[in-house]
Amino acid sequence: MVEKTQIGKTGLYVTPIGLGTNAVGGHNLFPNLSDETGRELVRTALDNGINFLDTAFIYGPERSEELIGQVVKESGRRSEIVIASKGAHKFVNGEVVFDNSPAFLKESVESSLKRLQTDVIDLFYIHFPDENTPKDEAVGALKELKDEGKIRAIGVSNFSLAQLKEANKDGYVDAVQSEYNLLRRGAEEDLLPYAAANHISFVPYFPLASGLLSGKYTKDSTFTDRRKDKPLFQGETYVRNIEKVDQICEMADAKNTAVANIVLAWYLTRDAIDVLIPGAKRPEQVSSNLKTLDVKLTDEEIEKIDQIFQA
């Protein structure tokens, strides 16, 4: 039985390793995805004791929520499962715009409820900020939905510190999701301290830096997908990143575990981080990520990892 942890102050108790589901039905994000493989990813998570699923309208669009809704319903275990979803993307004349208006957020939640085949979404995030809506007004709309019992907790995603402070003016924000990993540590300067001080749970995305922190690449690896254009995968920067990861490989070998498990275990030692949502494209990756919970890092190892990635 996997021990559960509370997401911030929400009353939602989850396995510290959840499942990020952008590869479950995310046909607009990844080529050649199979819906049945997506369903199997979710089934594998549930069968291995993972009870936290993170999805969004834009994964598909819509398809990720639909597939999760199907699997959760067939499992008959909805009451045991914590589902997070997100909204803000709106299609206008074929173009995507962000909309945080109270009316659109309420409409988004209603649509997500239908796709997920559920009466309540446990955690609902504003996925991206728009330019016009005051953030406390946007969150206020979610508070109304919370009071109506349609969502249980309120989150924001991709907000700057200033936007987060505005959103949390009335103390309603329960979780913030933003990019954070050992190679992208900017959140340590602002978002993480604010989250910790205000009892807001910080949920990092890209925790393995698009696979760069997984330990499966070498200096000679080449990339033909979207990663080839990302700064972390460019030239000398890439080589230096691999050198850092190689040092974690030694630690992983000594503990007879995977590099990814060491990295994920380190995040769980950070203030304000209660749960991680690594993605997966294959069912075996789901069960492998869960082995993170078997990793025990000493204070010296935590400090060493910190130092390796400070440079």
C-alpha positions in Angstrom: 0.0 0.0 0.0 1.5 3.4 -1.1 1.4 5.9 1.8 -0.5 9.1 0.8 0.3 12.7 1.3 -2.0 15.8 1.4 -1.9 18.3 -1.4 -1.2 21.5 0.5 -4.2 22.3 2.7 -6.8 20.7 0.3 -7.9 17.6 2.2 -7.0 15.7 -0.9 -4.7 12.7 -0.1 -2.7 11.3 -3.0 0.2 9.1 -3.7 3.3 11.3 -3.9 3.9 10.0 -7.4 0.9 10.7 -9.7 0.5 10.4 -13.4 0.8 13.3 -15.9 -1.4 12.3 -18.8 -0.5 14.5 -21.7 0.4 11.3 -23.6 -3.0 9.8 -22.8 -5.0 11.0 -25.8 -2.7 14.0 -26.4 -2.8 13.5 -30.2 -2.0 17.2 -30.7 1.2 16.9 -28.6 2.7 13.6 -29.6 2.7 11.7 -33.0 1.2 8.2 -33.3 -0.4 7.9 -30.0 -2.8 4.9 -29.4 -5.9 5.5 -27.4 -5.8 2.0 -26.1 -2.2 2.5 -24.9 -3.4 5.7 -23.2 -6.1 3.7 -21.4 -3.6 1.1 -20.4 -1.3 3.8 -18.9 -4.2 4.9 -16.7 -5.1 1.3 -15.8 -1.5 0.5 -14.9 -1.3 3.6 -12.6 -4.5 2.6 -10.8 -3.5 -1.1 -10.6 -0.2 -0.1 -9.0 -1.8 2.1 -6.3 -1.4 5.5 -8.0 -4.5 7.6 -7.3 -3.6 11.0 -8.7 -4.2 11.7 -12.4 -3.4 15.1 -13.9 -5.0 16.0 -17.2 -6.2 19.1 -19.2 -8.7 20.2 -21.8 -5.9 20.9 -24.3 -4.5 17.4 -24.2 -6.1 16.1 -27.3 -7.9 18.5 -27.2 -10.5 16.9 -25.0 -9.4 13.3 -25.7 -7.3 12.8 -22.5 -10.2 13.7 -20.3 -12.5 11.4 -22.2 -10.1 8.4 -22.0 -9.5 9.0 -18.2 -13.3 9.3 -17.7 -13.8 5.9 -19.4 -11.1 4.1 -17.4 -12.1 5.6 -14.1 -15.7 4.8 -14.7 -14.9 1.2 -15.6 -12.7 0.8 -12.5 -15.6 1.6 -10.2 -13.2 3.4 -7.9 -14.0 7.0 -8.5 -14.1 7.8 -4.8 -10.5 6.6 -4.3 -9.1 8.6 -7.3 -8.1 12.3 -7.3 -8.4 13.9 -10.7 -6.8 17.3 -11.6 -7.7 19.1 -14.8 -7.1 22.5 -16.4 -8.8 25.0 -18.6 -8.1 28.3 -20.3 -7.5 27.4 -23.9 -10.2 28.6 -26.3 -10.4 28.2 -30.0 -11.3 31.4 -31.9 -11.4 31.1 -35.7 -9.0 28.2 -35.5 -6.5 30.1 -33.3 -5.9 29.3 -29.6 -6.4 32.1 -27.1 -6.4 32.1 -23.3 -9.6 33.1 -21.5 -9.7 33.4 -17.7 -13.1 35.1 -17.6 -15.5 33.7 -14.9 -18.0 32.8 -17.6 -15.5 30.8 -19.6 -13.9 29.1 -16.6 -17.4 27.9 -15.4 -18.2 26.7 -18.9 -14.8 24.9 -19.0 -15.5 23.1 -15.7 -18.9 22.0 -16.9 -17.5 20.6 -20.1 -14.6 18.8 -18.3 -17.1 17.2 -15.9 -19.0 15.7 -18.8 -15.8 14.4 -20.5 -14.5 12.9 -17.2 -18.0 11.4 -16.5 -17.9 12.7 -12.9 -19.8 15.0 -10.6 -16.8 16.8 -9.2 -13.2 17.6 -10.3 -10.9 17.3 -7.3 -8.4 20.0 -8.4 -9.1 22.5 -11.2 -6.3 24.8 -12.5 -6.5 27.9 -14.6 -4.0 26.5 -17.2 -2.5 29.8 -18.5 -3.1 33.4 -17.5 -4.9 35.6 -20.0 -4.0 39.3 -20.4 -7.3 40.9 -19.3 -9.0 39.1 -16.5 -8.0 40.2 -12.9 -6.7 37.0 -11.4 -8.6 37.3 -8.1 -11.8 37.5 -10.2 -10.9 34.4 -12.1 -10.1 32.5 -8.9 -13.3 33.9 -7.4 -15.3 32.1 -10.1 -13.6 28.8 -9.2 -14.4 29.5 -5.5 -18.1 29.7 -6.5 -17.7 26.3 -8.2 -16.0 25.0 -5.2 -18.9 26.2 -3.0 -21.3 24.5 -5.4 -19.4 21.2 -5.0 -18.3 21.0 -8.6 -14.6 21.3 -7.8 -12.8 20.5 -4.5 -9.6 22.6 -4.8 -8.3 25.6 -6.9 -5.1 25.8 -8.8 -3.3 28.1 -11.2 -0.7 27.1 -13.7 2.1 29.1 -15.6 1.4 32.2 -13.4 4.2 34.6 -12.6 4.7 35.5 -8.9 2.8 38.7 -9.4 -0.1 36.9 -11.0 -0.1 34.2 -8.3 -0.2 36.9 -5.6 -3.1 38.6 -7.3 -4.9 35.2 -7.7 -4.4 34.4 -4.0 -5.5 37.8 -2.7 -8.3 36.1 -0.8 -6.3 33.0 0.1 -8.2 30.7 -2.2 -5.4 29.2 -4.2 -4.5 25.6 -3.2 -1.9 24.6 -5.8 0.3 26.1 -8.4 1.8 24.2 -11.3 4.9 25.5 -13.1 8.0 24.3 -14.8 10.7 23.2 -12.3 13.5 20.7 -12.5 17.2 20.4 -11.6 18.1 22.1 -14.9 15.5 24.8 -14.7 15.5 26.1 -11.1 14.1 29.6 -11.5 11.0 28.7 -9.3 13.4 28.5 -6.3 13.8 32.2 -6.4 10.1 33.2 -6.2 7.3 30.7 -6.7 8.6 28.0 -4.3 9.2 30.3 -1.3 5.8 32.0 -1.8 4.0 28.7 -2.1 5.7 27.3 1.0 4.9 30.5 3.0 1.3 30.4 2.0 0.6 26.7 2.3 0.2 26.3 -1.5 1.3 23.0 -3.0 3.8 23.5 -5.8 3.4 20.8 -8.5 6.3 20.9 -11.0 5.9 19.9 -14.6 8.7 18.7 -16.9 10.3 17.2 -13.7 12.6 15.1 -15.9 13.3 17.9 -18.4 11.8 16.1 -21.4 13.8 13.0 -20.5 17.2 14.7 -20.1 17.2 13.9 -16.4 16.2 10.3 -17.0 19.8 9.0 -17.5 19.0 7.3 -20.8 20.9 9.7 -23.1 24.6 10.2 -23.8 26.7 13.0 -25.2 26.3 11.4 -28.6 22.5 11.1 -28.5 20.6 13.0 -31.3 17.0 14.2 -31.4 14.6 14.6 -34.2 11.5 15.6 -32.2 10.6 18.9 -30.5 13.5 18.5 -28.1 16.1 19.3 -30.9 15.0 23.0 -30.7 15.1 23.3 -26.9 18.0 25.2 -25.3 18.8 22.4 -22.8 19.5 20.1 -25.7 21.8 22.5 -27.6 25.5 22.1 -28.2 27.8 22.7 -25.2 24.8 23.2 -22.9 23.6 19.7 -23.7 27.1 18.2 -23.1 27.4 19.9 -19.7 23.9 18.7 -18.7 24.8 15.1 -19.6 28.0 15.4 -17.5 25.8 16.4 -14.5 23.4 13.6 -15.1 26.3 11.1 -15.3 27.1 12.0 -11.7 23.6 11.0 -10.7 24.1 7.7 -12.6 26.8 6.8 -10.1 24.4 7.4 -7.2 21.6 5.5 -8.9 23.9 2.5 -9.5 25.0 2.4 -5.9 21.3 2.3 -4.8 20.3 -0.1 -7.5 17.7 2.2 -8.9 17.1 4.4 -12.0 18.4 7.9 -12.4 14.9 9.2 -12.8 13.9 7.8 -9.4 16.8 9.6 -7.7 15.9 12.9 -9.4 12.2 12.6 -8.5 13.0 11.6 -4.9 15.1 14.8 -4.6 12.1 17.0 -5.6 10.0 15.4 -2.8 12.6 16.8 -0.3 11.7 20.4 -1.3 9.4 22.6 0.7 6.0 23.0 -0.9 6.3 20.0 -3.2 3.9 17.3 -2.1 3.3 15.4 -5.3 4.9 14.8 -8.7 3.2 14.0 -12.0 5.8 12.5 -14.3 4.3 11.5 -17.6 4.7 8.2 -19.4 4.2 6.8 -22.9 4.5 3.1 -21.9 2.9 1.3 -19.0 6.3 0.1 -17.7 7.3 3.7 -17.2 4.4 4.2 -14.9 5.5 1.4 -12.5 9.1 2.4 -12.8 8.3 6.0 -11.7 6.5 4.6 -8.7 9.8 3.0 -7.5 10.9 6.6 -6.6 9.1 6.0 -3.3 11.6 3.3 -2.4 14.5 5.7 -2.7 15.8 7.1 0.6 18.3 10.0 0.2 20.6 11.0 3.0 21.1 14.6 3.9 24.6 14.4 2.2 23.1 13.0 -1.0 20.5 15.7 -1.1 23.2 18.3 -0.7 25.4 16.7 -3.3 22.6 16.7 -5.9 21.9 20.3 -5.1 25.5 21.2 -5.6 25.9 19.3 -8.9 23.1 21.2 -10.5 23.9 24.6 -9.0 26.8 25.2 -11.5 
